[in-house]
Amino acid sequence: MSEPAVEVSAYRFALYSGAERLGLAAERGQPIALFADEATARAHGRRLYGEFAEVVELGEGEELRP
């Protein structure tokens, strides 16, 4: 059985750790995870990173840099 195709564009909420705010990183860097639902992204971020978590909605056609 083949797995159903995943629509990558549905995952438009990026979770960042906020490490740059603590001086642990020079810049924001890559997101920790992508989510289809903003509320889930925020809840996961709060649980892992507390007040430092940042959720950003990716724009249409916006790509993450490698």
C-alpha positions, -999 to +999 in steps of 0.1 A: +000+000+000+013+034-009+010+063+016-013+092+007+004+122-007+011+150+018+002+185+007+033+204+019+016+238+014-009+229+042+019+231+067+022+269+068+029+277+105+066+276+114+077+271+150+110+288+161+126+282+195+136+318+202+172+308+209+185+341+194+167+360+222+187+342+248+220+348+229+222+311+220+221+318+183+231+347+161+199+347+141+166+329+140+177+301+117+154+273+105+121+264+122+120+235+146+087+222+130+060+231+106+023+228+115-010+229+095-028+245+125-017+277+143-032+267+176-013+234+176+019+252+167+015+277+196+006+250+221+036+229+211+059+259+212+047+270+247+052+235+260+088+232+246+101+268+247+078+288+270+076+325+263+105+323+238+086+303+212+077+321+181+051+309+155+053+325+120+028+321+092+046+314+060+034+334+030+021+320-002+050+306-022+075+314+006+103+289+009+125+280+038+162+285+031+185+255+035 
